[in-house]
Amino acid sequence: MRILAIINGDYGARHVANLQKHKPDSWQLFTWEAPTSFPLVIDYPEDYIPDEIPSAELILSFAEHRGVAELLPEIAQLCHAQAVIAAIDNESWLPRGLARQLRGWLQDMNIPCATPKPLCSLTEHDFLITRRKRISYSSPFITEFAKYFGQPKVELVIDPESRKVKEVKIIRDAVCGCTRYVAQGLIGTLADEVEEKGGLLHHHYPCLASMGIDADFGDTLMHVSGNLLKDNLLKQVKPHKTTRFIVPPNRSQDE
């Protein structure tokens, strides 16, 4: 699969670095560094797009300016893209209204588009856009990408006697590499402490999703991202956690 990643800052650069290091060998990854400033209205998109752009089946937009989203239909046409993933880890970089328009523009071109909010909510068949709403998609290229990168998915190997994490297998990493970082830090952790430690490691990486309150979630996208990871961990450690009973005053445990 040929992939074109669009970046214009440190946020996107870190995503590309992780993809380059851990992507399947069969993927070819190209990068275009987009401009960092745009006018309020882009009358001539071609003025901001290079004359030559590599062909790619999948476009990944990690841009930190809403202007890039307005260029994506023209870029998709130029590079003969078959699918687009436009990350929303900050509402100011890709507002919800523009994301909806982008999906519509590309749908009119018969190009599936995923706008996961946050980016690490992407699975092999859908993605989040609000707290209770996921949108499904149909694209072999986005699905292929989401097999390896998107919503965190790990497999914990826990020693039944010590109840400590012996090994963490990465099934699907976050695009930024946070899941892999958390996994390494969980080795040797007691089952009772995995969820809390996983959340702390996620913040320490650090996650680059917005720390501003997002209206669609009533929470920060960083916290939403962290909860997606902790949910995956909790399901696996729950059978290994210590069960605690609270004994009311003046009653023995035998009663």
Secondary structure, 3 states (H helix, E strand, C coil): CEEEEEECCHHHHHHHHHHHHHCCCCCEEEEEECCCCCCCCCCCHHHHCCCCCCCCCEEEECCCCHHHHHHHHHHHHHCCCCEEEECCCCCCCCCHHHHHHHHHHHHHCCCCEECCCCHHHCCCCEEEEECCEEEECCCHHHHHHHCCECCCEEEEEECCCCCEEEEEEEEEECCCCHHHHHHHHHCCCEHHHHHHHHHHHHHHCCCCCCCCEECCCCEEHHHHHHHHHHHHHHHHHHHHCCCCCCCCCCCCCCC
